[in-house]
Amino acid sequence: MDDSLQLQPGSSSPLGAHWDGKGINFALAAPSAQSVTLCLFDEVGLEEKVRLPMPSVEDGVWSGYLPDASPGLVYAYRVSGEYAPEKGLRYNANKVLLDPYARQVIGHYDGQDAFSGESEIDTAVFALKGKVVHEIYDWENVVSPRIPTAQTVLYELHPKGFTKLHPDVPENIRGTYAALAEPAVLDYLEKLGVTTVELLPVFSKTNEARLTRMGLVNYWGYNTIGFFAPENAYWSGRPGTTPMSELKDAIKALHRRRIEVILDVVYNHTAEGDERGPTLSYRGIDNAMYYHLLSDDPARYENWSGCGNCLNLGHPRVLQMVMDSLRYWVEEFHIDGFRFDLAPILARDHIQYSINSGFFRAVAEDPVLTHVKLIAEPWDMGPDGYQLGNFPFGWLEWNDKYRDVMRSFWLHQGPSLGEFVRRFAGSADLFRHKERQPISSVNFITAHDGLTLMDLVSYNHKHNEANGENNRDGTDHNLSWNCGQEGEATLSEVILRRKKLRRALLATLLFSQGTPMLVAGDEFGHSQQGNNNPYCHDSELTWLDWEKADTPLQEFVASLIALRKRYPALRQSKWFTEDNMTFDNTDAVIRWLSPTGSEKMGSAWTDKSLFCMGMLIRTNNPPNTCLILLNASLHSIIFRLPPGRWKVQADSSDTFEVKSNLEFQVLLPGNSILLAVP
């Protein structure tokens, strides 16, 4: 090893490794450590070249300055202290540790036993390391489109699976960040009309040892190890590019087309898992600081995430890391917002969820995060973990009650019309408080987690055998219907029924009040063969097959999004009044109609045998009128139209025709129709 190098006293701020033009400052928060050693490696991270004791410690932050060092340096840490799991202490100087603030991660974790905390095996050769990054990027004056939330149409996609099989993307960049900047991809998104893409996790991740042994991977990416580093697996590796530059190129290209980029982020847990998991970074730096430990057994972890551990945002240093990470992605990558996985965990300073938690206060007071979209997955596995509707003002929330009611309404004739209307109109029972608006509800029929839309109408049961858990994993609460034939359809009546129901569900989603979210591939019939938990499959099972795309369905969805944009009545920002007849403002009026044309619904709201109704929405500023008719029953129903010169704008069954001299119309089963007065 080279013993000629020496660290000078450094600065405790900012945390991480930063080049100032003359050298690099290293700073690591490890308040309970006895000593910290900086380890420098060769450019590929295999050979440990030198170990340098960190000379300074202030307020629990160890720091050192290396003169004449340059970006590209590969580094990691060894942290010494007591190994006493019963006290929550898991120090082991034989474990080389990744800097939590690393901007690029070098290496792969392959489930080696050497990463066990009690093992004396040195992990220098195969540990994860950081790479010092200092990149100048030209955004060419391209700025975020900042789409108003009321106009937002979310589109959830996997950064690899979306383009891996795209025939119009050059083969050498399919499945990478670079592919998202390709004209064919941008043209498709623009034509479809979505305003905001939501990328599944792009932070540096690892695979669980269990999956590695089974020959599987953590494809979805909800196993973060580095909160500041883009995942290398989505980088093309082309000369002259880096993971950072390629991701920025994609974001810039999307912004040029006025499409926002939201990141799905996982700050609730890390890839280190439970007490049996690997020591890769946080556990070896300061286990008791970074994680929630059981109060009566600090050797074990709280597991509100279901993934083995939970980050402790109740500690100021951990909260600081999360806030630094969020700001970094907004300032450095121009990200437009975040969807927070298992968000209640972030607001558990101790055990109980609190709307007054340090995390919520920090976000609300942060000037960088003021203008970005914040979306919560509002549940976790902790005490009182279901918090739908209980997030602060300004937050949006995934609304699974909307999902379940719409599935049940169209596929099982389950809920009453009153329950359907409650969800269709923005879920006032959940969100109409503390100045929140209907847009707070993120409405969805499907998400990455669960059946695709095609599978929702093709399978009665999940088919997760390929996951290696004997079909035990994944939810059994799917509310799906195979329409008469399990799996791929061969019967013409089954094919037609599935077509109608998919179109009806999509129309309902895009005509509902709230913020709609589509899943990439649902608009053209993507199937995962009934697997409702394909998180571990990086294969044709999960990649979108563009060659088999249902083009007419694609065009239908694009027309629905265009109608939502065209008619403000379909995206009101105000609540209905208590009598459900007018909006809170004076510019819009809504009428609920029975098939007879009556506005007196009465007992129909609670009658679970009725599944047909109309909604007449009129706005004065700007002036337009929409009539939405729905028939989820199993038989045709005659519907009396209100007076007006109606024109069909969308019909899920492709059978409806309005004649000017006709007062009555027949709604076939599976009908979802928008009629509009020009």
C-alpha positions as CSV (number, residue, x, y, z in Angstrom):
1,M,0.0,0.0,0.0
2,D,1.1,3.6,-0.7
3,D,1.9,5.2,2.7
4,S,3.0,8.5,1.2
5,L,-0.5,10.0,1.1
6,Q,-1.9,11.8,4.1
7,L,-5.2,13.5,4.9
8,Q,-5.2,17.0,6.1
9,P,-7.9,18.3,8.5
10,G,-11.2,18.6,6.5
11,S,-14.6,20.2,6.7
12,S,-17.6,18.5,8.3
13,S,-19.9,20.0,5.6
14,P,-21.0,19.1,3.1
15,L,-21.3,15.4,3.8
16,G,-19.9,13.1,1.1
17,A,-16.9,13.5,-1.2
18,H,-16.5,16.8,-3.0
19,W,-13.8,18.1,-5.3
20,D,-13.1,21.9,-5.0
21,G,-10.7,22.2,-7.9
22,K,-7.6,21.5,-5.8
23,G,-8.4,18.4,-3.8
24,I,-11.2,16.4,-2.3
25,N,-13.0,16.8,1.0
26,F,-14.4,13.7,2.6
27,A,-17.0,13.9,5.4
28,L,-18.9,11.0,7.0
29,A,-21.4,11.1,9.8
30,A,-20.6,8.3,12.3
31,P,-21.1,9.8,15.8
32,S,-20.7,6.6,17.7
33,A,-17.6,5.3,15.9
34,Q,-14.2,5.1,17.6
35,S,-12.3,5.8,14.4
36,V,-12.9,6.1,10.6
37,T,-10.5,5.2,7.9
38,L,-10.7,6.3,4.3
39,C,-9.8,3.6,1.8
40,L,-8.7,4.4,-1.7
41,F,-8.9,1.8,-4.6
42,D,-7.8,1.4,-8.2
43,E,-10.2,2.7,-10.9
44,V,-12.3,-0.5,-11.0
45,G,-12.5,-0.8,-7.2
46,L,-10.7,-4.2,-6.9
47,E,-7.3,-3.3,-5.3
48,E,-7.1,-1.4,-2.1
49,K,-4.3,1.1,-2.6
50,V,-4.1,3.0,0.7
51,R,-5.8,3.5,4.1
52,L,-5.9,7.0,5.5
53,P,-7.2,7.7,9.0
54,M,-9.7,10.5,9.1
55,P,-8.0,13.3,11.1
56,S,-11.0,15.5,12.1
57,V,-14.2,14.8,14.0
58,E,-16.8,17.5,14.8
59,D,-20.3,17.0,16.0
60,G,-20.1,13.3,15.1
61,V,-18.8,14.0,11.5
62,W,-15.4,12.6,10.5
63,S,-13.6,14.5,7.8
64,G,-10.4,14.8,5.9
65,Y,-9.0,16.7,2.9
66,L,-6.8,15.0,0.3
67,P,-4.8,17.6,-1.7
68,D,-4.3,17.2,-5.4
69,A,-6.9,14.4,-5.6
70,S,-9.2,14.5,-8.6
71,P,-12.7,13.3,-9.6
72,G,-12.8,9.7,-10.6
73,L,-11.2,8.5,-7.4
74,V,-12.7,5.3,-6.0
75,Y,-13.1,5.2,-2.3
76,A,-14.9,3.6,0.7
77,Y,-14.6,3.5,4.5
78,R,-13.7,1.3,7.4
79,V,-15.4,2.2,10.6
80,S,-14.1,0.9,14.0
81,G,-16.1,0.5,17.2
82,E,-17.7,-2.0,19.4
83,Y,-19.4,-5.0,17.9
84,A,-22.3,-5.6,20.3
85,P,-25.6,-6.3,18.5
86,E,-27.4,-6.5,21.8
87,K,-26.6,-2.8,22.2
88,G,-27.4,-2.0,18.6
89,L,-23.7,-1.7,17.7
90,R,-22.4,-3.6,14.7
91,Y,-18.9,-2.1,14.0
92,N,-16.5,-4.3,12.1
93,A,-13.3,-2.8,10.6
94,N,-13.1,-5.8,8.2
95,K,-16.1,-4.5,6.4
96,V,-15.4,-1.9,3.7
97,L,-18.4,0.4,3.6
98,L,-20.1,2.5,0.9
99,D,-20.4,6.2,1.5
100,P,-24.1,7.0,1.9
101,Y,-23.5,10.2,-0.1
102,A,-21.7,8.5,-3.0
103,R,-22.6,10.0,-6.4
104,Q,-21.7,6.8,-8.3
105,V,-21.5,3.2,-7.0
106,I,-18.8,0.9,-8.1
107,G,-19.2,-2.9,-7.8
108,H,-21.9,-5.5,-7.2
109,Y,-23.2,-7.3,-4.2
110,D,-23.7,-10.9,-5.0
111,G,-24.9,-12.3,-1.7
112,Q,-21.5,-13.4,-0.4
113,D,-21.4,-14.7,3.2
114,A,-18.4,-12.5,3.9
115,F,-20.8,-9.5,4.3
116,S,-22.2,-11.0,7.4
117,G,-21.6,-8.5,10.3
118,E,-19.9,-11.0,12.6
119,S,-17.6,-12.5,9.8
120,E,-13.9,-11.6,10.1
121,I,-13.4,-12.0,6.4
122,D,-12.2,-8.7,4.8
123,T,-14.6,-7.5,2.1
124,A,-12.3,-5.0,0.3
125,V,-12.2,-6.9,-3.0
126,F,-15.9,-7.2,-3.5
127,A,-17.4,-4.4,-1.4
128,L,-19.4,-1.6,-2.9
129,K,-17.4,1.6,-3.3
130,G,-18.1,5.2,-4.2
131,K,-16.6,7.2,-7.1
132,V,-15.9,10.9,-6.7
133,V,-18.0,12.7,-9.3
134,H,-17.8,16.2,-10.6
135,E,-19.6,16.7,-13.9
136,I,-20.5,19.9,-15.7
137,Y,-23.8,19.5,-17.6
138,D,-25.4,21.9,-20.1
139,W,-29.1,22.0,-19.8
140,E,-29.3,24.3,-22.8
141,N,-31.9,26.5,-21.0
142,V,-34.4,23.6,-21.0
143,V,-36.6,24.0,-17.9
144,S,-39.2,22.0,-16.3
145,P,-42.7,22.3,-17.8
146,R,-44.3,22.5,-14.3
147,I,-47.6,21.0,-15.3
148,P,-50.4,22.2,-12.9
149,T,-51.5,19.3,-10.8
150,A,-55.1,19.6,-12.0
151,Q,-53.9,18.9,-15.6
152,T,-51.6,16.1,-14.7
153,V,-51.9,12.6,-16.2
154,L,-49.3,10.3,-14.6
155,Y,-47.7,7.4,-16.5
156,E,-45.8,4.9,-14.4
157,L,-43.0,3.1,-16.3
158,H,-40.0,0.9,-15.7
159,P,-36.8,2.6,-16.9
160,K,-35.6,-0.6,-18.6
161,G,-38.7,-2.6,-19.4
162,F,-40.3,0.3,-21.3
163,T,-37.8,0.3,-24.1
164,K,-36.0,-3.1,-23.9
165,L,-38.1,-4.5,-26.8
166,H,-38.8,-1.3,-28.6
167,P,-38.2,-1.9,-32.3
168,D,-37.5,1.7,-33.2
169,V,-34.8,2.2,-30.5
170,P,-31.2,1.3,-31.5
171,E,-30.5,-2.1,-30.1
172,N,-27.3,-1.0,-28.2
173,I,-29.3,1.4,-26.0
174,R,-32.6,-0.4,-25.5
175,G,-33.5,-0.6,-21.8
176,T,-31.3,2.3,-20.8
177,Y,-31.6,5.9,-19.8
178,A,-30.5,6.8,-23.3
179,A,-33.5,5.1,-24.8
180,L,-35.9,7.4,-23.0
181,A,-34.5,10.3,-25.0
182,E,-35.0,8.6,-28.4
183,P,-37.4,10.4,-30.8
184,A,-39.6,7.3,-31.2
185,V,-40.1,7.1,-27.5
186,L,-40.7,10.8,-27.1
187,D,-43.1,10.8,-30.0
188,Y,-45.1,8.0,-28.5
189,L,-45.4,9.7,-25.1
190,E,-46.4,13.0,-26.7
191,K,-49.0,11.4,-29.0
192,L,-50.4,9.4,-26.0
193,G,-50.8,12.7,-24.2
194,V,-49.5,11.9,-20.8
195,T,-48.0,14.9,-18.9
196,T,-45.8,13.2,-16.3
197,V,-43.7,10.0,-16.4
198,E,-43.2,8.3,-13.1
199,L,-40.0,6.2,-13.2
200,L,-39.8,3.1,-11.0
201,P,-36.7,3.4,-8.7
202,V,-33.5,4.6,-10.5
203,F,-31.4,4.9,-7.3
204,S,-28.4,2.5,-6.9
205,K,-29.8,-0.9,-5.8
206,T,-28.7,-4.4,-5.0
207,N,-30.3,-7.8,-5.3
208,E,-31.3,-9.8,-2.3
209,A,-29.0,-12.8,-1.6
210,R,-32.1,-15.1,-1.7
211,L,-33.0,-13.9,-5.3
212,T,-29.4,-14.3,-6.4
213,R,-29.4,-17.9,-5.3
214,M,-32.6,-18.5,-7.2
215,G,-31.2,-16.9,-10.4
216,L,-33.6,-14.0,-10.1
217,V,-33.1,-10.2,-9.6
218,N,-34.8,-7.3,-7.9
219,Y,-36.2,-5.9,-11.2
220,W,-38.4,-3.3,-9.8
221,G,-35.5,-1.7,-7.8
222,Y,-37.1,-1.3,-4.4
223,N,-33.9,-2.2,-2.7
224,T,-31.9,1.0,-2.5
225,I,-28.3,1.1,-1.3
226,G,-27.3,4.6,-2.6
227,F,-29.7,7.6,-2.4
228,F,-27.5,9.9,-4.5
229,A,-26.3,7.6,-7.2
230,P,-28.2,6.6,-10.4
231,E,-28.4,2.9,-10.9
232,N,-25.6,1.8,-13.3
233,A,-27.6,-1.1,-14.8
234,Y,-29.7,1.4,-16.8
235,W,-26.6,3.1,-18.3
236,S,-25.6,2.2,-21.8
237,G,-21.9,2.4,-21.1
238,R,-21.3,4.3,-24.3
239,P,-18.0,6.2,-24.5
240,G,-18.3,9.9,-23.5
241,T,-21.3,9.2,-21.2
242,T,-21.9,8.4,-17.6
243,P,-25.0,7.2,-15.7
244,M,-25.5,10.8,-14.6
245,S,-25.1,12.4,-18.0
246,E,-27.3,9.8,-19.7
247,L,-30.1,10.2,-17.2
248,K,-29.9,14.0,-17.5
249,D,-30.1,13.7,-21.3
250,A,-33.3,11.7,-20.9
251,I,-34.8,14.2,-18.5
252,K,-33.8,17.1,-20.7
253,A,-35.4,15.4,-23.8
254,L,-38.6,14.8,-21.9
255,H,-38.7,18.3,-20.6
256,R,-38.3,19.6,-24.2
257,R,-41.5,17.8,-25.0
258,R,-43.2,19.3,-22.0
259,I,-43.3,16.0,-20.1
260,E,-42.4,16.0,-16.4
261,V,-40.3,13.4,-14.7
262,I,-41.2,12.0,-11.3
263,L,-39.0,9.5,-9.4
264,D,-40.4,6.6,-7.3
265,V,-38.1,6.7,-4.3
266,V,-37.5,4.3,-1.4
267,Y,-36.4,6.1,1.7
268,N,-38.2,3.7,4.1
269,H,-35.6,1.0,4.2
270,T,-32.2,0.0,2.7
271,A,-30.8,-3.1,0.9
272,E,-29.1,-4.2,4.1
273,G,-32.2,-6.1,5.3
274,D,-32.7,-7.5,8.8
275,E,-30.1,-8.7,11.4
276,R,-29.2,-11.5,9.0
277,G,-28.5,-9.2,6.1
278,P,-25.3,-7.9,4.7
279,T,-23.1,-5.1,6.1
280,L,-22.7,-2.8,3.1
281,S,-22.9,0.7,4.4
282,Y,-25.3,2.2,7.0
283,R,-25.2,-0.8,9.4
284,G,-21.4,-0.6,9.7
285,I,-21.3,3.2,9.9
286,D,-23.8,3.7,12.7
287,N,-26.4,1.0,13.0
288,A,-28.3,2.6,15.9
289,M,-28.5,5.9,14.2
290,Y,-29.7,4.8,10.8
291,Y,-32.2,2.2,11.7
292,H,-35.3,1.8,14.0
293,L,-34.3,-1.0,16.4
294,L,-36.6,-2.9,18.7
295,S,-36.6,-1.2,22.0
296,D,-36.6,-4.4,23.9
297,D,-34.1,-6.1,21.6
298,P,-31.7,-3.7,19.8
299,A,-30.1,-6.7,18.0
300,R,-33.2,-6.8,15.9
301,Y,-34.9,-4.3,13.6
302,E,-38.4,-2.8,13.3
303,N,-39.8,-4.1,10.0
304,W,-42.6,-1.8,9.1
305,S,-41.4,-2.0,5.5
306,G,-41.7,-5.8,5.2
307,C,-38.1,-5.7,3.8
308,G,-36.2,-6.3,7.1
309,N,-35.4,-2.8,8.3
310,C,-36.7,0.8,8.4
311,L,-34.6,4.0,8.2
312,N,-34.9,6.2,11.3
313,L,-35.8,9.7,10.0
314,G,-36.4,10.6,13.6
315,H,-32.6,11.0,13.9
316,P,-31.5,14.5,12.6
317,R,-28.6,13.0,10.6
318,V,-30.8,10.5,8.8
319,L,-33.4,13.1,8.1
320,Q,-30.6,15.4,6.8
321,M,-29.5,12.6,4.4
322,V,-33.0,12.2,3.0
323,M,-33.5,15.9,2.6
324,D,-30.0,16.3,1.0
325,S,-30.9,13.5,-1.4
326,L,-34.3,15.1,-2.4
327,R,-32.7,18.5,-3.0
328,Y,-29.8,16.9,-4.9
329,W,-32.2,15.2,-7.4
330,V,-34.2,18.4,-7.9
331,E,-31.2,20.7,-8.2
332,E,-28.8,18.4,-10.1
333,F,-31.2,16.4,-12.2
334,H,-34.2,18.8,-12.5
335,I,-36.6,16.2,-11.2
336,D,-40.2,17.4,-11.0
337,G,-41.4,15.4,-8.0
338,F,-41.3,12.2,-6.1
339,R,-43.5,9.2,-5.3
340,F,-42.6,8.0,-1.8
341,D,-42.8,4.2,-1.3
342,L,-44.4,3.2,2.0
343,A,-44.5,6.8,3.0
344,P,-45.9,6.5,6.6
345,I,-42.5,5.1,7.7
346,L,-40.9,8.4,6.9
347,A,-43.2,10.1,9.4
348,R,-42.6,7.7,12.3
349,D,-40.1,9.7,14.4
350,H,-40.5,7.0,17.0
351,I,-43.2,4.4,16.4
352,Q,-46.5,6.2,15.7
353,Y,-47.2,7.9,12.4
354,S,-47.6,11.7,12.9
355,I,-48.6,14.4,10.4
356,N,-46.4,16.7,12.6
357,S,-43.3,14.6,12.1
358,G,-39.9,16.1,11.4
359,F,-40.0,14.8,7.8
360,F,-43.2,16.6,7.0
361,R,-42.0,19.8,8.6
362,A,-38.7,19.7,6.8
363,V,-40.3,19.1,3.4
364,A,-42.9,21.9,4.0
365,E,-40.2,24.4,4.9
366,D,-37.7,23.5,2.2
367,P,-37.6,26.2,-0.6
368,V,-36.1,23.7,-3.1
369,L,-39.1,21.3,-2.7
370,T,-41.8,24.0,-2.8
371,H,-42.6,23.5,-6.5
372,V,-42.2,19.8,-6.9
373,K,-45.0,17.2,-6.8
374,L,-45.1,15.0,-3.7
375,I,-47.0,11.7,-3.9
376,A,-47.4,9.2,-1.1
377,E,-48.0,5.5,-1.0
378,P,-50.1,6.1,2.1
379,W,-49.6,2.7,3.9
380,D,-46.9,0.6,5.5
381,M,-46.8,-2.5,7.8
382,G,-46.4,-0.6,11.0
383,P,-49.0,0.2,13.7
384,D,-51.9,2.2,12.2
385,G,-50.1,1.8,8.9
386,Y,-53.1,2.6,6.7
387,Q,-53.0,6.4,6.4
388,L,-55.0,7.1,3.2
389,G,-56.3,10.7,3.4
390,N,-54.1,11.6,6.4
391,F,-51.2,13.3,4.6
392,P,-50.5,17.0,4.8
393,F,-51.8,19.8,2.5
394,G,-50.1,19.7,-0.9
395,W,-49.5,16.0,-0.9
396,L,-51.1,13.6,-3.4
397,E,-51.9,10.0,-2.3
398,W,-52.4,6.7,-4.1
399,N,-56.1,5.9,-3.6
400,D,-56.5,2.1,-3.4
401,K,-60.2,2.5,-2.4
402,Y,-60.7,4.1,-5.8
403,R,-59.0,1.1,-7.5
404,D,-61.1,-1.5,-5.6
405,V,-64.4,0.2,-6.2
406,M,-63.8,0.7,-9.9
407,R,-62.7,-2.9,-10.3
408,S,-65.6,-4.2,-8.3
409,F,-68.1,-2.0,-10.2
410,W,-67.2,-3.0,-13.7
411,L,-66.1,-6.6,-13.1
412,H,-68.3,-7.8,-10.2
413,Q,-71.2,-5.3,-10.0
414,G,-70.1,-5.0,-6.4
415,P,-70.5,-1.5,-4.8
416,S,-73.6,0.7,-4.8
417,L,-73.9,3.6,-7.2
418,G,-73.4,5.9,-4.2
419,E,-70.0,4.3,-3.5
420,F,-69.1,4.5,-7.2
421,V,-70.0,8.2,-7.3
422,R,-68.0,8.9,-4.1
423,R,-64.8,7.6,-5.7
424,F,-65.6,9.0,-9.2
425,A,-66.1,12.5,-7.7
426,G,-62.7,12.6,-5.9
427,S,-63.2,10.7,-2.6
428,A,-64.4,13.6,-0.6
429,D,-64.8,11.3,2.5
430,L,-61.0,10.9,2.4
431,F,-59.6,14.2,1.2
432,R,-62.1,17.0,1.8
433,H,-60.4,18.5,4.8
434,K,-57.5,20.8,5.6
435,E,-57.9,22.7,2.3
436,R,-57.2,19.6,0.2
437,Q,-58.8,19.2,-3.2
438,P,-60.0,16.3,-5.4
439,I,-56.5,16.3,-7.1
440,S,-55.1,14.9,-3.9
441,S,-56.5,11.5,-4.9
442,V,-54.2,9.7,-7.3
443,N,-56.8,7.4,-9.1
444,F,-55.6,4.2,-10.6
445,I,-57.0,0.9,-11.8
446,T,-53.6,-0.9,-11.8
447,A,-50.1,-0.1,-10.7
448,H,-46.7,-1.9,-11.2
449,D,-47.6,-3.8,-8.0
450,G,-50.4,-6.1,-9.1
451,L,-52.1,-7.4,-12.2
452,T,-51.8,-5.5,-15.5
453,L,-55.1,-4.3,-17.0
454,M,-55.0,-7.1,-19.5
455,D,-54.5,-9.7,-16.8
456,L,-57.2,-8.1,-14.6
457,V,-59.8,-9.2,-17.2
458,S,-58.0,-12.4,-18.1
459,Y,-57.4,-14.2,-14.8
460,N,-59.5,-15.1,-11.8
461,H,-56.4,-15.9,-9.7
462,K,-52.8,-14.8,-9.5
463,H,-50.2,-17.0,-11.2
464,N,-46.9,-16.3,-9.5
465,E,-45.3,-19.8,-9.7
466,A,-42.3,-18.4,-11.5
467,N,-41.4,-16.3,-8.4
468,G,-40.2,-19.5,-6.6
469,E,-42.5,-19.1,-3.6
470,N,-45.2,-21.7,-4.5
471,N,-47.6,-18.9,-5.5
472,R,-47.7,-17.6,-1.9
473,D,-46.4,-14.1,-2.7
474,G,-48.5,-11.3,-4.1
475,T,-52.0,-10.3,-2.9
476,D,-55.0,-12.5,-3.3
477,H,-57.3,-9.5,-3.2
478,N,-57.3,-8.8,-7.0
479,L,-61.0,-8.3,-7.8
480,S,-60.2,-9.6,-11.2
481,W,-62.4,-11.6,-13.6
482,N,-61.3,-13.8,-16.5
483,C,-64.5,-13.1,-18.5
484,G,-65.1,-16.8,-18.9
485,Q,-61.7,-18.2,-19.8
486,E,-58.6,-18.3,-17.7
487,G,-55.5,-16.9,-19.4
488,E,-55.2,-16.2,-23.2
489,A,-58.6,-16.1,-24.8
490,T,-59.6,-18.2,-27.8
491,L,-63.4,-17.6,-27.6
492,S,-64.6,-14.6,-29.5
493,E,-67.2,-13.6,-26.9
494,V,-64.4,-13.6,-24.2
495,I,-62.1,-11.5,-26.4
496,L,-64.9,-8.9,-27.0
497,R,-65.9,-8.8,-23.3
498,R,-62.3,-8.1,-22.3
499,K,-62.0,-5.4,-24.9
500,K,-65.1,-3.6,-23.6
501,L,-64.2,-3.9,-20.0
502,R,-60.7,-2.6,-20.5
503,R,-61.9,0.4,-22.4
504,A,-64.7,1.0,-19.8
505,L,-62.2,1.0,-16.9
506,L,-59.8,3.3,-18.8
507,A,-62.6,5.7,-19.7
508,T,-63.8,5.7,-16.1
509,L,-60.3,6.5,-14.8
510,L,-59.7,9.4,-17.2
511,F,-63.2,10.9,-16.7
512,S,-63.0,10.7,-12.9
513,Q,-62.2,13.7,-10.7
514,G,-58.7,13.5,-9.2
515,T,-55.3,12.8,-10.7
516,P,-55.3,9.8,-13.0
517,M,-52.3,7.3,-13.2
518,L,-51.8,4.9,-16.0
519,V,-49.3,2.0,-16.1
520,A,-47.2,1.8,-19.2
521,G,-48.4,-1.0,-21.4
522,D,-52.0,-1.0,-20.1
523,E,-52.9,1.2,-23.1
524,F,-51.9,-1.6,-25.5
525,G,-52.6,-4.9,-23.8
526,H,-49.4,-5.8,-21.9
527,S,-49.7,-9.1,-20.1
528,Q,-47.6,-10.7,-17.4
529,Q,-49.3,-14.0,-17.7
530,G,-51.3,-13.5,-14.5
531,N,-48.3,-12.8,-12.3
532,N,-49.3,-10.0,-9.9
533,N,-45.9,-9.7,-8.2
534,P,-43.2,-9.9,-11.0
535,Y,-40.7,-7.8,-9.0
536,C,-38.0,-10.4,-9.6
537,H,-38.3,-10.9,-13.3
538,D,-36.1,-9.0,-15.7
539,S,-37.3,-10.8,-18.8
540,E,-39.9,-10.8,-21.6
541,L,-42.5,-11.4,-18.8
542,T,-42.1,-7.8,-17.7
543,W,-40.7,-6.0,-20.7
544,L,-43.3,-4.3,-22.9
545,D,-43.8,-6.1,-26.2
546,W,-44.3,-3.3,-28.7
547,E,-44.7,-5.6,-31.7
548,K,-47.9,-7.0,-30.2
549,A,-49.4,-3.7,-29.1
550,D,-53.1,-3.3,-29.5
551,T,-53.0,-0.1,-31.7
552,P,-56.8,0.6,-31.6
553,L,-56.7,0.5,-27.7
554,Q,-53.7,2.8,-27.8
555,E,-55.6,5.3,-29.9
556,F,-58.6,5.1,-27.7
557,V,-56.6,5.9,-24.6
558,A,-54.9,8.9,-26.4
559,S,-58.4,10.1,-27.3
560,L,-59.5,9.8,-23.7
561,I,-56.6,11.9,-22.5
562,A,-57.2,14.5,-25.1
563,L,-60.9,14.7,-24.0
564,R,-59.8,15.2,-20.4
565,K,-57.6,18.0,-21.5
566,R,-60.3,19.5,-23.7
567,Y,-63.1,19.5,-21.2
568,P,-62.4,21.2,-17.8
569,A,-65.6,19.6,-16.5
570,L,-63.6,16.3,-16.4
571,R,-60.9,17.8,-14.1
572,Q,-62.6,20.1,-11.6
573,S,-60.5,21.4,-8.7
574,K,-63.5,22.0,-6.5
575,W,-65.6,19.7,-4.4
576,F,-69.3,19.1,-4.9
577,T,-71.6,20.6,-2.2
578,E,-73.3,18.5,0.3
579,D,-76.4,17.9,-1.9
580,N,-74.0,16.6,-4.6
581,M,-75.7,18.9,-7.1
582,T,-73.3,21.8,-7.5
583,F,-69.6,22.5,-7.1
584,D,-68.2,24.7,-4.4
585,N,-67.6,27.4,-7.0
586,T,-70.4,28.9,-9.1
587,D,-68.9,28.0,-12.5
588,A,-70.0,24.4,-12.6
589,V,-73.1,22.3,-12.0
590,I,-73.5,18.5,-11.9
591,R,-76.6,16.4,-12.2
592,W,-76.8,12.7,-11.5
593,L,-79.3,10.9,-13.8
594,S,-81.1,7.7,-13.7
595,P,-81.9,5.8,-17.0
596,T,-85.4,7.3,-17.0
597,G,-83.8,10.7,-17.1
598,S,-84.9,11.5,-13.5
599,E,-82.6,13.5,-11.3
600,K,-84.2,12.0,-8.2
601,M,-81.8,9.1,-7.4
602,G,-83.3,8.5,-4.0
603,S,-82.8,4.9,-2.9
604,A,-80.8,4.2,-6.1
605,W,-77.6,5.4,-4.3
606,T,-77.7,2.4,-2.0
607,D,-79.4,-0.2,-4.2
608,K,-76.7,-2.8,-5.0
609,S,-78.7,-4.1,-7.9
610,L,-78.4,-0.9,-10.0
611,F,-75.3,-0.4,-12.1
612,C,-76.4,2.2,-14.7
613,M,-76.4,6.0,-14.4
614,G,-75.5,9.3,-16.0
615,M,-73.6,12.4,-15.0
616,L,-74.3,15.7,-16.6
617,I,-71.5,18.3,-15.8
618,R,-71.8,21.8,-17.0
619,T,-69.2,24.6,-16.7
620,N,-69.7,28.2,-17.5
621,N,-66.1,29.4,-17.5
622,P,-65.2,28.2,-20.0
623,P,-68.6,27.1,-21.2
624,N,-68.9,23.4,-22.0
625,T,-71.2,20.5,-21.1
626,C,-70.4,16.8,-20.7
627,L,-72.7,13.9,-20.3
628,I,-71.2,10.6,-19.1
629,L,-73.2,7.4,-19.3
630,L,-72.2,4.1,-17.7
631,N,-73.7,0.6,-17.8
632,A,-71.8,-2.0,-15.8
633,S,-74.8,-4.4,-15.6
634,L,-74.9,-7.6,-17.5
635,H,-77.8,-6.6,-19.8
636,S,-78.8,-3.7,-22.1
637,I,-80.5,-0.7,-20.6
638,I,-82.6,2.0,-22.3
639,F,-81.4,5.4,-21.3
640,R,-83.4,8.6,-21.7
641,L,-81.1,11.4,-22.8
642,P,-81.5,14.9,-21.4
643,P,-82.3,17.7,-23.9
644,G,-79.3,18.8,-26.0
645,R,-77.5,18.3,-29.3
646,W,-75.2,15.5,-28.2
647,K,-72.2,14.2,-30.0
648,V,-70.4,10.9,-29.0
649,Q,-66.8,11.6,-28.1
650,A,-65.8,8.2,-26.6
651,D,-67.6,4.9,-26.4
652,S,-66.0,1.8,-24.8
653,S,-68.2,-0.6,-26.8
654,D,-68.0,1.1,-30.2
655,T,-71.7,0.6,-30.7
656,F,-73.3,3.8,-29.5
657,E,-74.8,6.3,-32.0
658,V,-76.8,9.4,-31.3
659,K,-79.4,10.4,-33.8
660,S,-80.8,14.0,-33.6
661,N,-84.4,12.9,-33.5
662,L,-83.9,10.1,-30.9
663,E,-84.7,10.7,-27.3
664,F,-83.9,7.2,-26.0
665,Q,-80.7,5.2,-26.4
666,V,-79.7,1.7,-25.7
667,L,-76.7,1.1,-23.4
668,L,-75.1,-2.3,-23.9
669,P,-73.3,-4.1,-21.1
670,G,-69.8,-2.7,-20.6
671,N,-70.7,0.8,-22.0
672,S,-68.8,3.9,-20.7
673,I,-69.6,6.9,-22.9
674,L,-68.9,10.5,-23.0
675,L,-71.3,12.7,-24.9
676,A,-70.5,16.4,-25.2
677,V,-72.4,19.4,-26.4
678,P,-70.0,21.4,-28.6
